[in-house]
Amino acid sequence: MARVFKRKLYERLIEWKQQSNGKTAILVEGARRVGKSTLVETFAKNEYASYILIDFNEASQQVKSLFSDLMNKDYLFLQLQSLYNVVLYERRSVIIFDEVQNCPLARQAIKYLVKDGRYDYIETGSLISIKKNTKDITLPSEEERVTLYPMDFEEFRQALGDEATVPLLRTFYEKKLPLNNAHRDKMRDFRLYMLVGGMPQAVEAYIETNNFSKVDKVKRGIIQIYLDDFQKLDPSGSLEMLYKEIPSQLSRASNRYKPYSILGNVGDNKLLEMLKDLEDSKTTLFSYHSNDPNVGMSLTKDVSKYKIFCADTGLFVTLAFWDKDITENIIYQKLLNDKLGTNLGYVYENVIAQMLATSGNKLFYYTWQKDATHNYEIDFLLSRGAKLYPIEVKSSGYNRHTSLDAFCQKYSHIIDKRYLIYTKDLKKDNQTILLPVYMTPFL
């Protein structure tokens, strides 16, 4: 039996159940293997008198066909109860449509089932295939959507039995105090999280074996599932290549992802469709260039200039060493002890993108010309009220922040706080707060 980990989205489901009281269904989106089914089934077990889970990956044709005619809902509910051997109680039971993208008619039925009002409805699915399978159906408007991301640093520490670290780090952050002697240990804990990542299967493998080779094997299995999905969507292999090239594109320190350097001559429309699929798959995070850094950055984003990150940094590390049969324990040990020679800036940039997105931020960055051959770059821009937080990322400890200073001079009227996120302890350098990477979620 797989372990059940504590997930923050559970609280959001409770809120939905109380506030909606049957007036809406909820769709939990997320990448494959991120823990959607486990989360919703745990929720159903704990919060309802009974539940039926219909897994449309393996549901029979008999079950799927029940949703083609909704005239007689009594018949539908009786059939489901007898097929799944579960008694449903009015307003006290929930029906789960797991992997709902594999039964478009069930997705369409949500509208009428919610209106009927007898039971609650939770759906799970990966958007990418939902989109492909819903061309001819009416999507329900009676549906709230939430995203389940890979486990964040706090969920990861809780899985390891550590409830104290993250609340303590938050207190240090709020009081703007350095950790001093404890900083090294916390950095090591954080690097462990970067290596294992937040996919529940990988975390479980780490807890059970304490062996990085075994963890890596699990992560390779998950990446292979993603590659197979991309192959189904795009048999030419281009989509798969775009995903596999994420680490090498980030490591080049270029100020954007360059798809044409990977795919050669590909039509703009075809490329746009593939990028949309990549984004919808929830396996990646896109950060767009803001052409006019201001509070409404979505209005000035440049859709032709973007960076792509992996939604899980643990998978990113495995992808970066994909050409080796198995990422040897030695690489993991060196990464864990901060001894690996390569410039790890791009791994840190990926984990910061992941933490910011998981905390509910849209990702934007900004570059502008410094001189004939160099650019200034702000790695991330967060909008807070009517102001901006510019962020520069450094993988090493040094604390020069030329781009940040130049940006704050140029846009002084809209800057609130400015941050340099790096691997050393918390301190202040004039106006700039130098923030250890593990405090990123509190921004």
Residue pairs with C-beta under 8 A, 6 or more apart in sequence:
2 38
2 200
2 201
2 204
3 159
3 200
3 204
3 207
4 38
4 42
5 35
5 38
5 151
5 155
5 158
5 159
5 200
5 203
6 155
6 158
6 159
7 35
7 39
7 148
7 151
7 155
8 152
8 154
8 155
9 28
9 39
9 146
9 148
10 39
10 42
10 43
12 146
13 26
13 28
13 39
13 40
13 43
13 47
13 122
13 146
14 43
14 47
16 24
16 26
16 144
16 146
17 47
17 120
20 26
20 144
22 91
22 114
22 117
22 119
22 120
23 114
23 142
24 114
24 142
24 143
24 144
25 110
25 113
25 114
25 120
25 121
25 122
25 123
25 140
25 142
25 143
25 144
26 121
26 122
26 123
26 143
26 144
26 145
26 146
27 100
27 122
27 123
27 124
27 125
27 143
27 144
27 145
27 146
28 36
28 39
28 40
28 122
28 123
28 124
28 125
28 146
28 147
28 148
29 36
29 124
29 125
29 126
29 127
29 145
29 146
29 147
29 148
29 282
30 36
30 124
30 126
30 147
30 148
30 149
30 282
31 126
31 150
31 226
31 281
31 282
31 283
31 311
31 312
32 126
32 222
32 225
32 226
32 229
32 283
33 199
33 200
33 201
33 222
33 225
34 148
34 149
34 150
34 199
34 200
34 282
35 148
35 151
35 199
35 200
36 98
36 124
36 125
36 148
37 53
37 55
37 98
37 99
37 124
38 200
39 148
40 53
40 96
40 98
40 122
40 124
41 51
41 53
41 96
43 122
44 51
44 53
44 94
44 96
44 122
45 51
47 94
48 92
48 93
48 94
48 120
49 89
49 92
49 93
50 86
50 87
50 88
50 89
50 92
50 93
51 86
51 93
51 94
51 95
51 96
52 80
52 81
52 84
52 86
52 88
52 93
52 95
52 96
53 84
53 96
53 98
54 63
54 80
54 84
54 95
54 96
54 97
54 98
54 106
55 98
55 99
56 64
56 97
56 98
56 99
56 100
56 101
56 102
56 103
56 106
57 98
57 99
57 102
59 102
59 103
62 83
63 80
63 83
64 103
64 105
64 106
66 76
66 79
66 80
67 76
67 103
67 105
67 106
67 108
67 109
68 105
70 76
70 109
70 112
70 113
73 112
73 113
73 116
73 118
77 88
77 118
77 119
80 86
80 88
80 95
81 87
81 88
88 95
88 118
88 119
90 118
90 119
91 117
91 118
91 119
93 119
93 120
94 119
94 120
94 121
94 122
95 113
95 119
95 120
95 121
95 122
96 121
96 122
96 123
96 124
97 103
97 106
97 107
97 110
97 121
97 122
97 123
97 124
98 123
98 124
99 124
99 125
99 126
100 106
100 107
100 123
100 124
100 125
100 130
101 107
101 125
101 126
101 129
101 130
101 132
101 133
101 134
102 129
102 133
104 133
104 134
104 136
104 137
105 137
107 123
107 130
107 134
107 137
107 139
107 140
108 137
108 138
108 139
108 140
110 121
110 123
110 140
110 142
110 143
111 138
111 140
111 141
111 142
113 119
113 121
114 121
114 140
114 142
114 143
115 142
123 143
126 229
126 281
126 282
127 280
127 281
127 282
128 229
128 233
128 277
128 280
128 281
128 282
129 229
131 280
132 233
147 282
149 198
149 311
149 354
149 357
149 358
150 197
150 198
150 199
150 311
150 312
150 314
150 354
150 358
151 159
151 198
151 199
151 200
151 203
152 198
152 355
152 358
152 441
153 166
153 190
153 193
153 355
153 438
153 441
154 165
154 166
154 441
155 198
156 193
156 196
156 198
156 203
157 163
157 165
157 166
157 189
157 193
159 203
159 207
160 207
165 186
165 189
169 179
169 186
169 438
169 439
169 442
170 442
172 178
172 179
172 426
172 439
173 426
173 435
173 439
173 442
174 442
176 426
176 428
176 433
177 426
178 425
178 426
178 427
179 186
179 425
179 426
179 436
180 425
183 424
183 425
183 436
186 436
186 438
187 338
187 423
187 436
187 437
187 438
188 336
188 337
189 438
190 437
190 438
191 335
191 336
191 338
192 336
193 313
193 314
194 313
194 314
194 317
194 335
194 347
194 351
195 212
195 215
195 314
195 317
195 332
195 335
195 336
196 202
196 203
196 206
196 215
196 314
197 203
197 219
197 312
197 313
197 314
197 315
197 316
197 317
198 312
198 313
198 314
199 218
199 219
199 222
199 312
199 314
199 315
201 218
201 221
201 222
202 215
202 218
202 219
202 222
202 314
205 211
205 214
205 215
205 217
205 218
206 212
206 214
206 215
209 215
211 329
212 327
212 329
212 332
212 333
213 326
213 327
213 328
213 329
215 314
216 318
216 326
216 327
216 332
217 326
219 314
219 315
219 318
220 318
220 326
222 315
223 315
223 318
223 319
223 322
226 243
226 281
226 283
227 240
227 243
227 244
229 281
230 239
230 240
230 243
230 277
230 281
231 237
231 239
231 240
233 239
233 277
234 240
234 274
234 277
238 263
238 266
238 274
239 274
239 277
239 278
241 262
241 263
242 259
242 262
242 263
242 274
242 275
242 278
242 308
243 278
243 283
243 284
244 319
244 322
245 262
246 257
246 284
246 308
246 309
246 310
246 316
246 319
247 310
247 316
247 319
247 320
247 346
248 320
249 257
249 258
249 262
249 307
249 308
250 307
250 308
250 309
250 346
250 349
250 350
251 320
251 342
251 343
251 346
253 345
253 346
255 289
255 305
255 365
255 367
255 375
255 377
256 289
256 305
256 306
256 307
257 306
257 307
257 308
259 266
259 271
259 275
260 266
263 271
275 286
275 306
278 284
278 308
279 286
282 311
283 310
283 311
283 315
284 308
284 309
284 310
284 311
285 308
285 309
285 310
285 311
285 353
285 354
285 357
285 363
286 306
286 307
286 308
286 309
286 363
287 306
287 307
287 308
287 309
287 353
287 363
287 364
287 365
287 380
288 301
288 302
288 303
288 305
288 306
288 363
288 364
288 365
289 301
289 302
289 305
289 306
289 364
289 365
289 366
289 367
290 297
290 300
290 301
290 302
290 364
290 365
290 366
290 381
291 300
291 301
291 302
292 300
293 300
293 364
293 366
293 378
293 381
293 388
293 390
293 407
293 411
293 414
294 300
294 388
294 414
295 383
295 385
295 386
295 387
295 388
295 414
296 383
297 362
297 364
297 381
297 383
298 362
301 364
307 353
307 365
309 316
309 349
309 350
309 353
309 354
309 363
310 316
310 319
310 350
310 354
311 354
311 357
312 354
313 347
313 350
313 351
313 354
316 347
316 350
317 327
317 335
317 347
318 327
320 347
321 327
321 331
331 340
333 339
334 340
335 344
338 423
343 395
344 395
345 393
345 394
345 395
345 396
346 395
347 395
348 393
348 394
348 395
348 421
348 423
348 437
349 379
349 393
349 395
351 437
352 379
352 380
352 391
352 393
352 421
352 437
352 440
353 363
353 380
355 440
355 441
356 363
356 380
356 382
356 440
356 443
357 363
358 441
359 441
359 443
361 382
363 380
364 380
364 381
365 377
365 378
365 379
365 380
365 381
366 377
366 378
366 381
366 390
366 407
367 375
367 376
367 377
367 378
368 375
368 376
368 410
369 375
369 376
370 376
370 406
376 402
376 403
376 406
376 407
377 403
378 390
378 391
378 392
378 403
378 404
378 407
379 391
379 392
379 393
380 390
380 391
380 393
381 388
381 389
381 390
381 391
382 388
382 389
382 391
382 443
383 389
384 416
385 416
386 414
387 414
387 415
387 416
388 411
388 414
388 415
388 416
389 415
389 416
389 417
389 418
389 419
389 443
390 404
390 407
390 408
390 411
390 415
390 418
390 419
391 418
391 419
391 420
391 421
391 443
392 401
392 403
392 404
392 419
392 420
392 421
393 420
393 421
393 422
394 401
394 420
394 421
394 422
394 423
395 422
395 423
396 422
396 423
397 422
397 423
397 424
398 422
399 420
399 422
399 424
399 429
399 434
401 420
401 429
401 432
404 418
404 420
404 432
405 432
407 415
408 415
408 418
408 431
417 433
418 431
418 432
418 433
419 432
419 433
419 434
419 435
419 443
420 429
420 432
420 433
420 434
420 435
421 435
421 436
421 437
421 440
422 434
422 435
422 436
422 437
423 436
423 437
424 434
424 436
425 436
426 433
426 434
426 435
426 436
426 439
427 434
428 434
435 443
